[in-house]
Amino acid sequence: MFESLKKAYSPPMRFPIRKVDKDKCDRCRRCVEACPTYGLILDEQGYPVPHGYGPFESACLNCWNCVAVCPTGALTLEGSFAITQGRYKGTLEENMRFPEPLLGDKRPYGELEKELTEVEKVIYKRRSNRLFRKKAVPKELLHRVLEAARFAPSAGNCQPCKFVVVTDPKLIADIERDAMKVLRFLKNLYLAEKGRRPLWKNAIFSATSLVMPTKMDPRPMTAMEKADRSNDVIYWGAPAVIFVAKNTRGISNPDLDTGMATQNLVLAAHALGLGTCYIGLTIEPLNYPYMKSYRKLLGIEEPYELVTSIAIGYPKGKIDAAVKRDTPPITWIEGS
Ligand SMILES: Cc1cc2nc3c(=O)[nH]c(=O)nc-3n(C[C@H](O)[C@H](O)[C@H](O)COP(=O)(O)O)c2cc1C
């Protein structure tokens, strides 16, 4: 128990190795911009170099977005990400694989894709998009993706979701700025100062991880760092944001229903050539009393509660691509 708490603060982690082939890199900086964390920075010559964060030698979520956006194939990732001890110890198999949907068929994804359905192709190639064009998304398209959300399954068909579409850049920027004040506080609570870990911060962080285990995982801290260093940009410059709320009186598990409806929306958006990125960073602050006025503005009041938000817009360049993913445990229990 004590060990688990102690390691909650800065648990030992293994990171994938990111390598940049300078002969191939054209210094377009797309990988740096697309990285959700402060995990890639530019060196003096403008080449991307892996970067750490606070006590971690590297800041990488293993999402492969940098590889997906690289137009020249200059970036490679090897190995997996794993928290190896403590409260946030990983449960994945550390077996990174491209999509292998056809049982026993180990052909590269590019070769087997032609045998897949259109739905499967969108599922495998959708990537979180963090490079947006300034171009506004036509209302017809926003309507179209919201309509896809309406037809998601829900417990007892209770449809507990509410969607709020914001295309006002000022409101988006205001939310980012005020949410960042909370995130900055959290991040500074977590971050080691000048390489040393003040014990009182360690203790607070570890204790909070016990009460709110899903909220204090160290991984989002490095995304907060990136937002902090990018002038509070959390929505990646997207021209529209869709806030998603749940009716807290929904049947059984409205969070699950809301997630499924949102994923319908996201997949429909990618099938239509749009890019999306789930944004959770603003949600916690928005649900605090401190940001009540924004909830009022968004019309999120009893019985609704914000669950997530989606940055949506036209992607800048090619982003959707199949990448490797780790393998979660699967158990088969078959009759004889
Ligand atoms: C509930 C949820 C919240 C997320 N919040 C953020 C966020 O605040 N900022 C961000 O850049 N990405 C966010 N993401 C995107 C994840 O980082 C991303 O899905 C993950 O790294 C896998 O990459 P992929 O979506 O490209 O497959 C979030 C994803 C989910 C599902």
The ligand as an SDF file (V2000), in Angstrom:
LIG
                    3D

 31 33  0  0  0  0  0  0  0  0999 V2000
  -11.6570   11.1250  -22.9200 C   0  0  0  0  0  0  0  0  0  0  0  0
  -10.4560   11.6120  -23.6980 C   0  0  0  0  0  0  0  0  0  0  0  0
   -9.8570   12.7990  -23.3380 C   0  0  0  0  0  0  0  0  0  0  0  0
   -8.7740   13.2900  -24.0820 C   0  0  0  0  0  0  0  0  0  0  0  0
   -8.2490   14.5060  -23.7780 N   0  0  0  0  0  0  0  0  0  0  0  0
   -7.2910   15.0380  -24.5720 C   0  0  0  0  0  0  0  0  0  0  0  0
   -6.8400   16.3800  -24.3600 C   0  0  0  0  0  0  0  0  0  0  0  0
   -7.2550   17.0680  -23.4350 O   0  0  0  0  0  0  0  0  0  0  0  0
   -5.9200   16.8810  -25.2120 N   0  0  0  0  0  0  0  0  0  0  0  0
   -5.4410   16.1610  -26.2670 C   0  0  0  0  0  0  0  0  0  0  0  0
   -4.6360   16.6760  -27.0390 O   0  0  0  0  0  0  0  0  0  0  0  0
   -5.8420   14.8760  -26.4940 N   0  0  0  0  0  0  0  0  0  0  0  0
   -6.7650   14.3100  -25.6870 C   0  0  0  0  0  0  0  0  0  0  0  0
   -7.2280   13.0420  -25.9240 N   0  0  0  0  0  0  0  0  0  0  0  0
   -6.6980   12.2660  -27.0720 C   0  0  0  0  0  0  0  0  0  0  0  0
   -5.7870   11.1110  -26.6380 C   0  0  0  0  0  0  0  0  0  0  0  0
   -4.5420   11.6380  -26.2570 O   0  0  0  0  0  0  0  0  0  0  0  0
   -5.6670   10.1600  -27.8350 C   0  0  0  0  0  0  0  0  0  0  0  0
   -6.9160    9.6030  -28.1090 O   0  0  0  0  0  0  0  0  0  0  0  0
   -4.6790    9.0190  -27.5560 C   0  0  0  0  0  0  0  0  0  0  0  0
   -3.3700    9.5110  -27.3630 O   0  0  0  0  0  0  0  0  0  0  0  0
   -4.6590    8.0190  -28.7170 C   0  0  0  0  0  0  0  0  0  0  0  0
   -4.3450    8.6780  -29.9290 O   0  0  0  0  0  0  0  0  0  0  0  0
   -5.3290    8.6010  -31.1770 P   0  0  0  0  0  0  0  0  0  0  0  0
   -6.6360    9.2020  -30.7580 O   0  0  0  0  0  0  0  0  0  0  0  0
   -4.6480    9.3700  -32.2600 O   0  0  0  0  0  0  0  0  0  0  0  0
   -5.5150    7.1500  -31.5160 O   0  0  0  0  0  0  0  0  0  0  0  0
   -8.2720   12.5180  -25.1760 C   0  0  0  0  0  0  0  0  0  0  0  0
   -8.8770   11.3060  -25.5110 C   0  0  0  0  0  0  0  0  0  0  0  0
   -9.9600   10.8580  -24.7880 C   0  0  0  0  0  0  0  0  0  0  0  0
  -10.6200    9.5710  -25.2090 C   0  0  0  0  0  0  0  0  0  0  0  0
  1  2  1  0
  2  3  1  0
  2 30  2  0
  3  4  2  0
  4  5  1  0
  4 28  1  0
  5  6  2  0
  6  7  1  0
  6 13  1  0
  7  8  2  0
  7  9  1  0
  9 10  1  0
 10 11  2  0
 10 12  1  0
 12 13  2  0
 13 14  1  0
 14 15  1  0
 14 28  1  0
 15 16  1  0
 16 17  1  0
 16 18  1  0
 18 19  1  0
 18 20  1  0
 20 21  1  0
 20 22  1  0
 22 23  1  0
 23 24  1  0
 24 25  2  0
 24 26  1  0
 24 27  1  0
 28 29  2  0
 29 30  1  0
 30 31  1  0
M  END
$$$$
